[in-house]
Every structure is written in C-alpha cells, then in structure tokens.
Amino acid sequence: MPRPTRGGAIAGAFTPAELECLVRTAGETVGGGNALGHGTLSARQRELAERAYALLMADLAGQDPSTLRTRP
C-alpha cells in the first residue's frame, strides 16, 4: 500500500467535531452497525466518510489533499 504523501493533510480538512464523528463512524462500521444497533450510517456520517475517502484517494495518488474542495 502506498504511503500518504503529507502527514495530517487529511485530518486538517476536518473540524474536531467532524473528526470525532469519523472516529465513531469507523468504530461502528468495524463493529457491524451503529451504537443503537442499526446497520446504517446517518446522513452526516456518510457525508463525512465520503469526504474522508476522497481525500484519502487523492493523497494515495500523490495529490495534496489540502488543495481539494470536498465541502459543499
């Protein structure tokens, strides 16, 4: 797996509250569903995960994630 090009560039695109949500989303995804027992993610969790994925793919492709527009 390629190494990320810039440390912190992806995390820097998110607010602390958004990072908290992403961490919880990752935990819920690995655990097989959200904390309430539902198998789906909230709209906010999906939006943040999609942004994170786009930034990760850019980073792995050698692009600077901090230059991408990922917010509506």
C-alpha positions in Angstrom: 0.0 0.0 0.0 1.4 3.4 -0.9 2.3 5.7 1.9 0.4 9.0 2.4 2.2 12.0 0.9 1.6 14.5 3.6 1.1 13.8 7.3 -2.0 15.5 8.7 -3.3 16.9 5.4 -6.4 14.8 5.5 -7.1 15.4 9.2 -6.6 19.1 8.7 -9.6 19.2 6.3 -11.9 18.4 9.2 -13.1 20.2 12.4 -12.5 18.5 15.7 -16.2 17.6 15.9 -16.1 16.1 12.4 -13.0 14.0 13.4 -14.9 12.7 16.4 -17.8 11.7 14.2 -15.4 9.9 11.8 -13.7 8.0 14.6 -17.1 6.9 15.8 -18.2 6.0 12.3 -15.1 3.8 11.9 -15.8 2.1 15.2 -19.4 1.5 14.3 -18.5 0.2 10.8 -16.0 -2.2 12.1 -18.4 -3.3 14.9 -21.1 -4.1 12.3 -23.5 -1.3 12.9 -24.1 1.9 14.9 -24.3 2.1 18.6 -28.1 1.9 18.5 -28.0 -1.4 16.7 -28.9 -0.1 13.3 -27.0 -1.2 10.3 -27.0 2.1 8.5 -25.0 5.3 8.9 -26.6 8.7 9.4 -26.5 11.2 6.6 -23.8 13.1 8.4 -21.7 10.0 8.9 -22.0 9.2 5.2 -21.1 12.7 4.1 -18.0 12.8 6.3 -16.9 9.3 5.3 -17.3 10.3 1.6 -15.1 13.4 2.1 -12.5 11.4 4.0 -12.4 8.7 1.3 -12.0 11.4 -1.5 -9.1 13.0 0.5 -7.5 9.6 1.1 -7.7 8.6 -2.6 -6.1 11.9 -3.6 -3.4 11.5 -1.0 -2.6 8.0 -2.2 -2.5 9.2 -5.8 0.2 11.7 -4.8 -2.1 14.8 -4.8 -2.1 17.3 -2.0 -5.4 16.6 -0.2 -5.4 20.1 1.3 -6.0 21.6 -2.2 -9.1 19.6 -2.8 -12.6 21.1 -2.4 -14.5 18.4 -0.5 -17.1 20.6 1.3 -20.4 21.6 -0.3 
